[in-house]
């Protein structure tokens, strides 16, 4: 009969061997270390909380996008407001420039200036423009008139210059003949001759009619045609000189 202690030792050794085999049995690989691990499997994925974190990230991202869109909207509104403000400022500057121009016109044009300070009404822009136009036309007329007067004065200056030149030549001619100075007639004698001639003409002119302007004009023209003919005047001057005892020979008297 076999020794029971022998079986007992065998059983003990077998048990120890089995335990050693169990200890040497390879453990299953960790799901996280498997190359075939699917991160999106929810049932066997221990990173399920990561899925919830991803949802939070998505919601946070959408929130940031909303903030960006709100920021862009506010930026566009502020741009419109700035543009509107710039347009308003430009329009105000334009109106101020127009107002300043009208004020300058009203200050420069005499007819636009209000002499009475008690009046509270203000001239309209149309009135200021019309009065300015009228004043400019008046100035143009005055300028044209002054130019005409200036041209007339220039012509007069030219005529006086010619007369002065002629008188200077006459003086030089008389100074070149000193022997004839003694034969000149005095101014008193010249005046006597002129007075005698005018008296004779006045006697004939006294017959003119002075009833009205028409008769006076007709009488003057008739008197000029009759008494102022060259031959009549020659005879009149000769008779006056004979009465005053002046010789009538050529060169006998130098006026």
C-alpha positions in Angstrom: 0.0 0.0 0.0 1.4 3.2 -0.9 2.5 5.6 1.7 0.0 8.3 2.3 2.7 10.7 3.2 4.0 10.2 -0.3 0.7 11.2 -1.8 0.5 14.1 0.6 3.9 15.4 -0.6 2.9 15.0 -4.2 -0.3 16.8 -3.7 1.5 19.6 -2.0 4.1 19.9 -4.8 1.3 19.8 -7.4 -0.4 22.6 -5.6 2.7 24.7 -5.5 3.3 24.0 -9.2 -0.1 25.1 -10.1 0.2 28.3 -8.1 3.5 28.9 -9.9 1.8 28.5 -13.3 -0.9 30.8 -12.3 1.6 33.4 -11.2 3.4 33.0 -14.5 0.2 33.4 -16.5 0.5 36.7 -18.6 -1.9 39.4 -17.6 -4.2 40.9 -20.2 -2.9 44.1 -21.7 -4.3 47.4 -20.5 -6.9 48.9 -22.7 -4.9 52.1 -22.7 -1.8 50.3 -24.0 -3.5 48.4 -26.8 -2.6 49.8 -30.3 -6.1 49.0 -31.4 -7.8 51.1 -28.7 -10.6 53.3 -30.1 -10.9 56.6 -28.3 -14.4 57.1 -29.5 -15.8 53.9 -28.0 -17.9 54.8 -25.1 -18.6 51.4 -23.6 -15.0 50.1 -23.1 -13.2 53.5 -23.1 -12.0 54.5 -19.7 -11.5 58.1 -21.0 -15.3 58.7 -21.2 -14.8 61.8 -19.1 -12.7 63.1 -22.0 -15.8 62.9 -24.1 -17.6 65.2 -21.7 -14.6 67.5 -21.8 -14.8 67.7 -25.6 -18.4 68.7 -25.4 -17.5 71.5 -23.0 -14.7 72.5 -25.3 -17.2 72.7 -28.2 -19.6 74.7 -26.2 -16.8 77.0 -25.1 -15.6 77.3 -28.8 -19.2 78.3 -29.9 -19.3 80.8 -27.1 -16.0 82.3 -28.3 -17.4 82.5 -31.9 -20.5 84.2 -30.6 -18.3 86.7 -28.8 -16.3 87.3 -31.9 -19.5 87.8 -34.0 -20.8 90.2 -31.4 -17.4 92.0 -31.4 -17.5 92.2 -35.2 -21.1 93.6 -35.1 -20.1 96.2 -32.6 -17.1 97.1 -34.7 -19.2 97.5 -37.8 -21.6 99.7 -35.9 -18.9 101.8 -34.5 -17.5 102.3 -38.0 -20.8 103.4 -39.3 -21.1 105.8 -36.4 -17.6 107.2 -37.1 -18.5 107.6 -40.7 -21.7 109.3 -39.9 -19.9 111.6 -37.5 -17.3 112.5 -40.1 -20.0 113.3 -42.6 -21.8 115.5 -40.0 -18.6 117.4 -39.3 -17.9 117.9 -43.0 -21.4 119.2 -43.6 -21.1 121.5 -40.6 -17.8 122.9 -41.9 -19.4 123.5 -45.3 -22.3 125.4 -43.8 -19.9 127.4 -41.6 -17.9 128.4 -44.7 -21.0 129.5 -46.6 -22.2 131.5 -43.6 -18.8 133.2 -43.3 -18.9 134.1 -47.0 -22.3 135.7 -46.7 -21.2 137.6 -43.6 -18.2 138.9 -45.5 -20.4 140.0 -48.4 -22.8 141.7 -46.1 -19.8 143.5 -44.4 -18.2 144.6 -47.7 -21.2 145.7 -49.7 -22.5 149.1 -48.4 -26.1 148.4 -49.4 -26.2 145.2 -47.3 -25.1 146.9 -44.1 -27.9 147.6 -41.7 -27.5 151.2 -40.5 -30.4 150.9 -38.1 -29.4 148.6 -35.2 -32.9 148.6 -33.8 -34.2 146.4 -36.6 -34.2 142.8 -35.7 -34.7 141.2 -39.1 -31.9 139.7 -41.0 -31.3 140.0 -44.7 -31.9 136.8 -46.6 -29.2 135.1 -48.7 -31.0 136.0 -51.9 -31.2 139.6 -50.9 -27.5 139.7 -50.0 -26.6 138.2 -53.4 -28.8 140.5 -55.4 -27.5 143.6 -53.6 -23.9 142.4 -54.1 -24.6 141.9 -57.9 -26.1 145.5 -58.1 -23.1 146.9 -56.3 -20.6 145.1 -58.6 -22.5 146.5 -61.6 -22.3 150.0 -60.1 -18.6 149.6 -59.6 -18.1 148.5 -63.2 -20.0 151.5 -64.5 -17.9 153.8 -62.3 -14.8 152.2 -63.6 -15.9 152.6 -67.2 -16.7 156.3 -66.5 -13.3 156.9 -64.9 -11.6 155.3 -67.8 -13.4 157.6 -70.2 -12.5 160.6 -68.1 -8.9 159.5 -68.0 -8.8 159.1 -71.7 -10.2 162.6 -72.1 -7.6 164.0 -69.7 -4.9 162.3 -71.7 -6.1 163.9 -74.9 -6.3 167.3 -73.2 -2.7 166.8 -71.9 -1.6 166.0 -75.5 -3.3 169.1 -76.8 -1.8 171.3 -74.1 1.6 169.9 -74.9 1.2 170.8 -78.5 0.1 174.3 -77.7 3.0 174.8 -75.3 5.4 173.6 -78.0 3.9 176.1 -80.5 4.1 179.0 -78.0 7.7 178.1 -77.3 8.5 178.2 -81.0 6.7 181.5 -81.3 8.8 182.9 -78.4 12.0 181.7 -80.0 11.0 183.2 -83.3 10.3 186.6 -81.7 13.5 186.5 -79.8 15.5 185.8 -82.9 14.3 189.2 -84.4 15.2 191.8 -81.7 14.9 194.8 -84.1 11.1 194.5 -84.4 10.4 194.7 -80.7 9.9 198.4 -80.8 7.1 198.2 -83.4 4.9 196.0 -81.2 1.5 197.3 -80.1 0.9 197.6 -76.4 -1.8 195.5 -74.6 -3.9 198.7 -74.0 -4.0 199.5 -77.7 -5.0 195.9 -78.5 -7.8 196.1 -75.9 -9.1 199.4 -77.4 -9.2 197.8 -80.9 -11.0 194.7 -79.6 -13.5 196.8 -77.6 -14.3 199.0 -80.7 -14.9 195.9 -82.8 -17.1 194.3 -80.2 -19.1 197.5 -79.8 -19.9 197.5 -83.5 -20.9 193.9 -83.4 -23.1 194.4 -80.4 -24.9 197.2 -82.1 -25.9 194.8 -84.8 -26.7 192.0 -82.4 -29.0 194.2 -80.3 -31.7 193.9 -83.1 -32.1 190.2 -82.3 -35.3 189.0 -80.8 -35.4 187.6 -77.2 -39.1 186.6 -76.9 -38.4 182.9 -76.6 -35.7 180.4 -77.1 -36.8 179.6 -80.6 -36.7 183.2 -81.8 -33.4 183.8 -80.0 -31.8 180.8 -81.8 -33.2 182.0 -85.1 -31.9 185.5 -84.6 -28.4 184.4 -83.6 -28.1 182.2 -86.6 -29.3 185.0 -88.8 -26.9 187.5 -87.2 -23.9 185.1 -87.6 -24.7 184.6 -91.3 -25.0 188.3 -92.0 -22.5 190.1 -89.6 -19.8 187.4 -89.3 -19.0 186.9 -92.9 -15.3 187.2 -93.7 -15.7 190.3 -95.9 -18.1 192.0 -93.4 -15.6 191.5 -90.5 -12.7 192.8 -92.7 -14.6 196.0 -93.4 -15.6 196.4 -89.8 -12.0 196.0 -88.6 -10.7 198.4 -91.2 -13.2 201.1 -90.2 -12.3 200.7 -86.6 -8.6 201.0 -87.3 -9.2 204.1 -89.4 -11.2 205.7 -86.6 -8.5 205.0 -84.1 -5.9 206.4 -86.5 -3.8 203.2 -87.0 -2.0 202.8 -90.3 -3.3 199.9 -92.4 -0.2 199.1 -94.4 1.3 195.6 -94.3 3.8 195.2 -91.5 2.8 198.5 -90.0 1.5 196.9 -86.8 2.3 193.6 -85.1 -0.3 192.3 -82.8 
